[in-house]
Every structure is written in C-alpha cells, then in structure tokens.
C-alpha cells in the first residue's frame, strides 16, 4: 500500500504443471496467489490478535466444503465448537449444517496447564490420532489448526513440542491435505514460537493496524515456494459477507480502449467534446471550488446515462440522496424516477466512517453487485482525511483501473480550495484522468459567476473555449463568454451589460443609417422637385422664346414689306426678301 | 472444559470409594508399557484393593480421544473420585503423580 503495486506476475492465472494449487474461494486471494494455496501442503497464516486469522481459515474450509467438494477439518484450540458455530452464524455461515452433511468436522482441543500434571516423558500422539480420525471420518482434503501455539502455553516441555510440531507438519504433508496453520504474531519473528521454520511452503501474514484512528486490515504473502505471488501488502475487508481481498487484476494497464461515446447529459458540453461527449470507460474529473456546480455536472451525467438506459451508481460523500434529489430539482433535474426504477443507485455515507480500503472494497462490491455503466464519486477530495496523499493516489489508481476494465465511465468530482484554480490534490490525480473539466468562479464587479472549460480530454478534438456555466430553473446552459477590453472574462451581468450595450450601439447605428437614408431621400426629393421646377421654368422660357421669334418674323416680314413698298416708292433696286434689315427695327 | 461422559453419577467422593482410572495409550510402545507398570505399582502402594484401571488404546479406538480431551500420550485420567484429573507422561515422576492424583495425604491418613 505504501508503494506502487509492482506490475509483476501476481496476476497471471495458474499455468502449467508447476505447482498444484487449491483454491481458497476467498475473493482476491486466489488472484494474489495465482490460484490458491499449495495443494497438499501446509500454509502458515500468522498475524496479531483480531486480524482475521480464524475467519480466513474457516472461509477456506467453508468454500472448500460448499464449492469445491472438499470436506475440511477445523481443529480449534481457542474456541469451542458452540462458540465457533455462533461466531460464524453472524457471518451467514451455517457450520452446523455442514457438520451434519459431513462436509466439515469441528474438533475442539481443550488445553489448560493447571489441569495437566506432567509426570514424565510424553508425546502428542493423541493429537495426531484425533486429527487423523477426524480427517478419515469425513474424507477431509483440507485442514485448519487454529492456533497450534496454544500448545506452548499448555505444555511446558518445549523440546517435545518442537519435535512434535515438526512431526505434525510432516505428517500433514504425508496425509496430502491442504492445511492452514495459524500462529500469533511475535515480537520480532513472524510467529511467537517461530513456527515459520517448520513451514517452508507458504507463509501469509495478516496485519491489523490503526493509522490516524482508522483501522485497516492488510494481507501480505511473505513467501510462497514454487510460485510467483504479489509481494505488497493488500488491504482486505471483513464484513457480513465474509472476507474479501482487493482484486488487483487490473494493474497491468491492459484494458481495452473503447471508441464508443457517452453523453455528458449537457448537449452543449457534448458539442465542446467533439460533439459526442466522453469516451465509454474513461475517467472524468470535474474539479472546482465550492459552489461551482460539480454536483450539478454529476447530476446531468447521471440523468444522461439513465436516459440512455444505462445504470448509474452514485457515491455521495457529502450529501444524502434525498438532499441531492431535492437540490437537483431546482435546476430541472428529477432523479427520483430513476432511483425508483432502479436505474440510479445512491450510496451515501460519510467517508470518515471507514478507512480508505474499506471504501475501496465497498465500491468494488457495490459495482460488482449493481453492474452500472456509469459511476459518480462525489467528491474524491473527501478521502483526503483518511490517508496520506500517496495512499489516496494509490487507491484512486486502483479504482480507476477497476472501472476501466469494467468499461464503466466514471465521473469524479474534486473540491479545490477557493481562489485556487487547481488544487494540489487535483494535480496529483489529474494524470490518471482522461478528461478534466475545470469549473471556476469568475468575479466581476459585485458578483460571482461559474465558468467551465475543458482542461484536457484525451483522444478527441475538444473546444478550447471558456464557457459560462449557467444553472437555471430550466436546466444548465453553457454560454459564450465575452472578453472585455482589458482581456478579462465578462460573465453574468457584466456580460448582460455588454450585450445590452452592444445592442444599443447596434440600434443607434441602425437609426443612424435609417436617418441617413431618410436624408438622402429627402435630398433626392428636393432635388427632384428642383429639377421639376427648373424644367417647368425652362418650358415656360421655351414657350416664350418661340412666341417672340414668331413676332419677330412677322415684324421682319412687315418691315420687309414696308421696305419694298418704300423702295418701290423710292424706286431702289433691292430684293424684296432674304435681306434682313441691318439695323434693329424700330417700333 | 469438556464434560466427562458420566459426570452425573459422580456425586459423593469418599476415600473409601473405588477409584476409577483410565490410561490412554497409543499402541504397545515402550513408553506406554512403562506408564502402565508405574501406574500399577503406585496403585498397589496407595490404593490397594480399591481401584480399577482401564487401558484404552487409541490406535484401536481413536474416537475415544475426543471425550477426555486427550492430547498427549500417555495420559492418565482419574474419573472417580471427582473432580476429574488428567496426568500426562509415563508416570515415572512418582511425586508428581501423587500430587496429580491428589494422593499425597492419602498414605499418611490411611496408615
């Protein structure tokens, strides 16, 4: 858990005849061991008190009896059969029924030093006989001895005990049973009495640590002779369904990449993401400060998924489902029908209730049960209280890989500090995300507005534009933002003001144009009137002119006649016509 | 603690009563033979005439090991008088056997 999980061969399924293995049936452990425990050999299971040794060992027997047809013997030194039956009834295991079906034998060994007087040489043949008898009576293939070290507190002759333990392990091998021997964790050794020196084949260590008031159980395979195995510590969970260890099958980054797209639930956002939305199976981070609309983004995604007939699982770590449903109604999303039809499942809890691993396992289990195509984690930042950054990143890595292998599109929201554009935590998880939507506050004058932009989106053309993210009572809208003269984003009322201003200017321009047009028209009309006037004037003048010229002619004619008569009178030789008088006529 | 099969009939435990002893062995090993010999000798010394010894070979009847919570071999079980006592080993340490069987005061008071 402290380091990145090694990408070694832990995950390869059992291949070839290298080492026969017996499946434990315990979720995750078989993957971790590459098929189970070494068949026909003893395995040492050690750990401190309360770490789940007895439970793991019993689960091994129960799964064997129920699923693999391998009966098992449970030899208990610490709990009697009634106690065992009771304890496992609370985990839904009916041991009594298994005993009745001869699939399980419970052998309680009572040992109390004060009741035993040692009076000479002895051996533990009685134990062998009892175990042998129990094995033979049901044909057991599996054996658990829990906790054999109780012998050390009951008997004083450790030399005899050690010799007998050595003999026991050898004897178990000869019997060909797959055995789990549990041992208490010692101060410096794996077990208090050094049992590990007798068991050479497989040693598994369980641990129950409290870090920051959070208890976490972890499992580590210390050695596994003849088999490759995971070497890290793996968290495991004990709950009402038994024990489960986190499956780490996806550590190799070999998940297929889908080219299928899923809608973001907001058409304009789809448009920004190459017109189609997210890739199926991709992980999406929606990060932003408080109140930037992260949950709303998630709600749209959920609504979109449900609308396409896909199941959606919503992990809410801040609000109850009722609260989310109520709040989302205010932006015209009604999630309740989807919840009622079983398409949307809310899982709301305070993250501080459990440790990081518990959450991871809960998520795993729910996903396996509900089989959603879309998952929302709202918000991941609430995990920060549960572990160091390394722990959280490792958890998220595994979570994301898990979703990817399941082809589940996952939307994570992340709360960043106010003002801060992207938080520290964001940067550390961002490399894991395929699409990163950044939600921001933009302050203008006396108001605060939301904007959204796509910081990255792997493998698709996406818009580089900042959009105003408007949450209204008829839904979310993504509007173009204005860039002011100083280069600042203008949103909200500033945008409105600018829009109004532009409108006014437009109107004014239009009015100007219209006025000019009118002016021209007027001028044209005036000109035309002038032209008409001039023309009529001209016509008048023309008429005048023709009239006067007529008069002149007649007058000239008269004059010529006069002259002829006069010249006739004077007897001068002059032509009667063709000659105009040289001098202006007199009246 | 496991209950012996016949605890109901074990109410009065007077010294005069007959002692019922059971010796669990696993086959005819030298150690079990030593244990049986030691037991017989002790009984003759301290309980002459008022004891019975039952030898149970767990190799033949392994199912009997469970009832008396047998672990070590050999084990001597004092069934009667109550309370039940269990002594492990080949009984070669006489002093410890007498303490285990609560027989230390017996020789002093009886003679």
Interface residues (C-beta under 8 A of the other chain):
Chain A: X107 X108 X109 X110 X111 X112 X115 X116 X117 X118 X119 X120 X121 X122 X123 X124 X125 X126 X127 X129 X130 X132 X133 X151 X154 X155
Chain B: X1 X2 X24 X26 X31 X34 X35 X38 X58 X59 X62 X63 X65 X66 X69 X70 X71 X72 X73 X74 X75 X85 X86 X87 X88 X89 X90 X91 X92 X93 X96 X97 X99 X100
